[in-house]
Amino acid sequence: MKKKLLSIVLAVTMVVGLTACGGSSSSEPAESTEAAGKKTLKVAMECGYAPYNWTQSDDSNGAVPIKDSKDYAYGYDVMMAKKIADELGYDLEIVKLDWDSLVPAVQSGTVDCVIAGQSITSERLEMVDFSDPYYYASIITLVKNDGAYADAKGVSDLAGATCTSQLGTIWYDVCLPQIKDANIQPAQESAPAMLVALESGRTDVVVTDMPTGKAALVAYPDFKLLDFAGTEDDYEVSDEEINIGISVQKGNTELLNGINSVLATMTTDDYDAMMDEAISVQPLSE
């Protein structure tokens, strides 16, 4: 009888133990499962938007492997992601996504944040939270050196131009409509695509930001950069449209505060130096 009773007690103990283990694994927060090692910061970007981010075949200059790919990512955004991950004690994972998939990935929690040259617009702020700006991007115009608009001194001089820019950007949605009688072509899926449209002659004008413009001049020597800043004939944009931020899931204050603590140690001169470095090592084509 004692042996039988002992067997029942042991069996009950084992069941309770197994139940406790099972309950713990199903309810434990995902980040706690990495307690034995560093947590991973999953950062999404296009990996095709030089000088902010691009894809390359090796780890030169400190490039980071792209998840589920044999390629590597580098550029200003990767440099910033590495700094944030290092300062906050994370391992870093770069996730390559299309531009339109970036915000949904943050919303769903598929990635922790997006560092991809996103403007901090009120529309995006309804869907995600943003860090303080990690870059301030003024608006410029790209044309061909020998094109009809090469001597334009302001937006009014671009009247009647065939133009395009990247899908889902203030360049396309806000700036192009300010060109009088513009022949606005369909938005391009990526920054490289809009530059190819200009190079091929399918468009006369591309509107973008200063870093993208400077990088384009390296890849396309026959381009000319027109900067109307400081004139009375510039594009009308708000601060929110040229302030570039890092997006996180709404309510993720821990990560947001951590990112902002890193950015608080940097100055605009630091940002400009990093961007200049990114431009200097970018591939000549995407």
C-alpha positions as CSV (number, residue, x, y, z in Angstrom):
1,M,0.0,0.0,0.0
2,K,2.9,2.4,0.9
3,K,4.6,1.6,-2.4
4,K,1.3,2.3,-4.3
5,L,0.8,5.6,-2.3
6,L,4.3,6.6,-3.0
7,S,3.9,6.0,-6.7
8,I,0.7,8.1,-6.8
9,V,2.5,11.0,-5.0
10,L,5.4,10.9,-7.4
11,A,3.1,10.8,-10.4
12,V,1.1,13.8,-9.2
13,T,4.4,15.6,-8.5
14,M,5.6,15.0,-12.0
15,V,2.3,16.2,-13.6
16,V,2.4,19.4,-11.5
17,G,6.0,20.0,-12.4
18,L,5.3,19.5,-16.1
19,T,2.3,21.7,-16.0
20,A,4.3,24.5,-14.3
21,C,7.0,24.2,-17.0
22,G,4.4,24.4,-19.7
23,G,2.6,27.4,-18.2
24,S,5.9,29.2,-17.8
25,S,7.0,28.8,-21.4
26,S,3.7,29.9,-22.9
27,S,3.3,33.0,-20.8
28,E,6.8,34.2,-20.4
29,P,7.6,37.5,-22.3
30,A,9.7,36.9,-25.5
31,E,12.5,39.2,-24.4
32,S,12.9,37.3,-21.1
33,T,13.8,34.1,-23.0
34,E,17.0,35.9,-24.0
35,A,18.0,36.6,-20.4
36,A,21.1,34.4,-20.8
37,G,22.4,36.6,-23.6
38,K,22.0,40.0,-25.3
39,K,18.6,40.9,-26.7
40,T,18.3,41.5,-30.5
41,L,17.2,44.8,-31.9
42,K,15.3,44.1,-35.2
43,V,15.6,47.1,-37.4
44,A,13.8,47.4,-40.8
45,M,14.8,49.4,-43.8
46,E,14.7,49.2,-47.6
47,C,18.4,48.4,-48.1
48,G,18.0,50.3,-51.4
49,Y,18.0,54.0,-50.5
50,A,21.5,55.3,-50.7
51,P,23.0,57.1,-48.8
52,Y,20.6,56.2,-46.0
53,N,20.8,52.5,-46.6
54,W,21.8,50.1,-49.4
55,T,22.6,46.4,-50.2
56,Q,26.2,45.2,-50.8
57,S,27.7,41.8,-51.3
58,D,30.3,41.9,-48.4
59,D,30.8,43.3,-44.9
60,S,33.2,46.1,-46.0
61,N,33.2,49.3,-44.0
62,G,31.3,47.5,-41.2
63,A,28.2,46.4,-43.2
64,V,25.7,44.2,-41.3
65,P,24.2,40.9,-42.6
66,I,20.6,41.2,-43.9
67,K,18.3,38.6,-42.3
68,D,17.6,35.6,-44.6
69,S,20.0,36.9,-47.2
70,K,23.6,36.4,-48.3
71,D,23.9,40.2,-48.7
72,Y,24.8,42.9,-46.3
73,A,23.3,46.4,-45.5
74,Y,25.2,49.6,-44.9
75,G,24.7,53.3,-45.1
76,Y,23.7,56.1,-42.7
77,D,20.8,54.2,-41.2
78,V,22.9,51.1,-40.6
79,M,25.6,53.3,-39.0
80,M,22.9,54.8,-36.7
81,A,21.4,51.4,-35.9
82,K,24.8,50.0,-34.9
83,K,25.4,53.0,-32.6
84,I,22.0,52.6,-30.9
85,A,22.4,48.8,-30.5
86,D,25.9,49.2,-29.1
87,E,24.9,51.9,-26.7
88,L,21.8,50.1,-25.5
89,G,23.5,46.6,-25.3
90,Y,21.6,44.9,-28.1
91,D,22.7,42.6,-30.9
92,L,21.6,44.0,-34.2
93,E,19.5,42.4,-37.0
94,I,18.7,44.2,-40.2
95,V,15.4,43.3,-41.9
96,K,15.0,44.3,-45.6
97,L,11.4,45.4,-46.5
98,D,9.7,47.4,-49.2
99,W,8.9,51.0,-48.3
100,D,5.2,50.4,-47.9
101,S,5.8,47.5,-45.6
102,L,7.9,49.4,-43.0
103,V,5.1,51.0,-40.9
104,P,3.0,47.8,-40.9
105,A,6.0,45.8,-39.7
106,V,6.4,48.1,-36.7
107,Q,2.7,48.1,-35.9
108,S,2.6,44.3,-35.9
109,G,5.7,43.9,-33.9
110,T,7.5,42.0,-36.6
111,V,10.4,44.4,-36.1
112,D,11.3,46.7,-33.2
113,C,11.9,49.9,-35.2
114,V,12.4,51.4,-38.6
115,I,15.4,53.4,-39.4
116,A,14.9,54.3,-43.0
117,G,14.8,58.1,-43.7
118,Q,11.2,58.4,-42.6
119,S,9.8,61.9,-42.2
120,I,8.0,62.5,-38.9
121,T,4.6,63.4,-40.3
122,S,1.3,63.7,-38.4
123,E,-0.2,60.9,-40.6
124,R,2.6,58.5,-39.6
125,L,2.3,59.6,-35.9
126,E,-1.2,58.2,-35.9
127,M,0.2,54.7,-36.6
128,V,3.6,54.6,-34.8
129,D,5.6,56.6,-32.3
130,F,8.7,58.5,-33.4
131,S,12.0,59.3,-31.8
132,D,13.6,62.7,-31.8
133,P,15.0,63.6,-35.3
134,Y,18.2,61.7,-36.2
135,Y,18.6,63.8,-39.4
136,Y,17.2,67.0,-40.8
137,A,16.7,66.7,-44.6
138,S,16.2,69.8,-46.7
139,I,14.4,69.4,-50.1
140,I,16.3,69.7,-53.4
141,T,15.6,69.1,-57.1
142,L,17.6,66.9,-59.5
143,V,17.7,67.6,-63.2
144,K,20.1,66.7,-66.1
145,N,23.1,69.0,-66.7
146,D,22.0,69.5,-70.3
147,G,18.2,69.5,-69.6
148,A,15.7,72.2,-70.1
149,Y,15.5,73.0,-66.4
150,A,19.2,73.1,-65.6
151,D,19.2,76.8,-65.0
152,A,16.1,76.9,-62.8
153,K,16.5,79.3,-59.9
154,G,13.2,78.4,-58.1
155,V,10.1,76.3,-58.1
156,S,8.4,78.6,-60.6
157,D,11.1,78.0,-63.1
158,L,10.1,74.3,-63.2
159,A,6.6,75.1,-64.6
160,G,5.4,72.5,-67.1
161,A,8.1,70.0,-66.2
162,T,7.6,66.3,-66.4
163,C,8.4,65.1,-62.9
164,T,8.3,62.2,-60.5
165,S,9.6,61.0,-57.1
166,Q,9.3,58.1,-54.7
167,L,6.0,56.6,-53.7
168,G,4.8,57.5,-50.2
169,T,7.1,60.5,-49.7
170,I,6.5,64.2,-49.1
171,W,8.6,64.8,-52.3
172,Y,5.8,63.2,-54.3
173,D,2.8,64.1,-52.3
174,V,3.6,67.6,-51.2
175,C,6.4,69.1,-53.4
176,L,5.5,68.0,-56.9
177,P,2.0,69.5,-56.8
178,Q,3.7,72.9,-56.1
179,I,5.2,72.9,-59.6
180,K,2.8,74.9,-61.8
181,D,1.3,72.9,-64.7
182,A,3.5,69.9,-63.8
183,N,3.2,66.7,-65.7
184,I,3.4,64.4,-62.7
185,Q,4.3,60.9,-63.6
186,P,3.3,57.8,-61.5
187,A,5.3,57.6,-58.3
188,Q,8.4,55.3,-58.3
189,E,8.6,52.3,-56.0
190,S,12.1,53.2,-54.8
191,A,14.7,56.0,-54.7
192,P,16.9,54.1,-57.3
193,A,13.9,53.8,-59.6
194,M,13.2,57.6,-59.6
195,L,16.9,58.3,-60.4
196,V,16.8,55.8,-63.3
197,A,13.7,57.6,-64.6
198,L,15.7,60.9,-64.7
199,E,18.7,59.3,-66.2
200,S,16.7,57.6,-68.9
201,G,14.9,60.8,-69.9
202,R,11.5,59.6,-68.9
203,T,11.2,62.6,-66.5
204,D,12.8,66.1,-66.4
205,V,12.7,66.6,-62.7
206,V,13.1,64.6,-59.5
207,V,12.4,66.0,-56.1
208,T,14.2,64.5,-53.1
209,D,16.2,65.4,-50.1
210,M,19.7,66.7,-49.9
211,P,21.5,63.4,-48.8
212,T,19.8,61.5,-51.6
213,G,20.7,64.2,-54.1
214,K,24.4,64.4,-53.1
215,A,24.6,60.6,-53.3
216,A,22.9,60.7,-56.8
217,L,25.6,63.1,-58.1
218,V,28.2,60.4,-57.3
219,A,26.4,57.7,-59.2
220,Y,25.2,60.0,-62.0
221,P,27.7,62.7,-63.0
222,D,25.4,64.1,-65.6
223,F,22.9,65.1,-62.9
224,K,22.7,68.7,-61.5
225,L,21.4,69.5,-58.0
226,L,19.2,72.6,-57.6
227,D,18.9,73.9,-54.1
228,F,16.3,76.7,-53.7
229,A,16.7,77.0,-49.9
230,G,16.9,80.5,-48.7
231,T,15.0,81.9,-51.6
232,E,11.4,83.1,-51.8
233,D,10.7,80.5,-54.5
234,D,11.4,77.3,-52.5
235,Y,9.1,74.4,-51.8
236,E,6.8,75.0,-48.9
237,V,7.2,72.2,-46.4
238,S,6.7,72.0,-42.6
239,D,9.4,71.1,-40.1
240,E,7.6,67.7,-39.5
241,E,8.1,66.9,-43.2
242,I,11.9,67.4,-43.2
243,N,12.6,66.0,-39.7
244,I,13.7,62.4,-40.1
245,G,12.9,60.0,-37.2
246,I,13.1,56.4,-36.0
247,S,9.7,54.8,-35.7
248,V,8.7,52.3,-33.0
249,Q,5.4,50.5,-32.1
250,K,3.0,52.8,-30.3
251,G,3.4,52.5,-26.5
252,N,6.9,51.1,-26.7
253,T,8.3,53.8,-24.4
254,E,11.2,51.8,-23.1
255,L,12.8,51.4,-26.6
256,L,11.8,55.0,-27.6
257,N,13.4,56.5,-24.5
258,G,16.5,54.4,-25.1
259,I,16.8,55.6,-28.6
260,N,16.3,59.2,-27.6
261,S,19.0,58.9,-24.9
262,V,21.5,57.9,-27.6
263,L,20.4,60.7,-30.0
264,A,20.7,63.2,-27.1
265,T,24.5,62.6,-27.1
266,M,24.8,63.6,-30.8
267,T,24.8,66.9,-32.6
268,T,23.8,68.0,-36.1
269,D,27.5,68.1,-36.9
270,D,27.7,64.4,-35.9
271,Y,24.8,63.6,-38.2
272,D,26.4,65.5,-41.1
273,A,29.8,63.8,-40.6
274,M,28.1,60.4,-40.6
275,M,26.1,61.2,-43.7
276,D,29.2,62.5,-45.5
277,E,31.0,59.2,-44.6
278,A,28.0,57.2,-45.9
279,I,28.0,59.1,-49.2
280,S,31.8,58.6,-49.6
281,V,31.5,54.8,-49.4
282,Q,28.2,54.2,-51.2
283,P,28.1,51.9,-54.2
284,L,27.9,53.8,-57.5
285,S,24.7,51.9,-58.4
286,E,22.0,50.1,-56.4
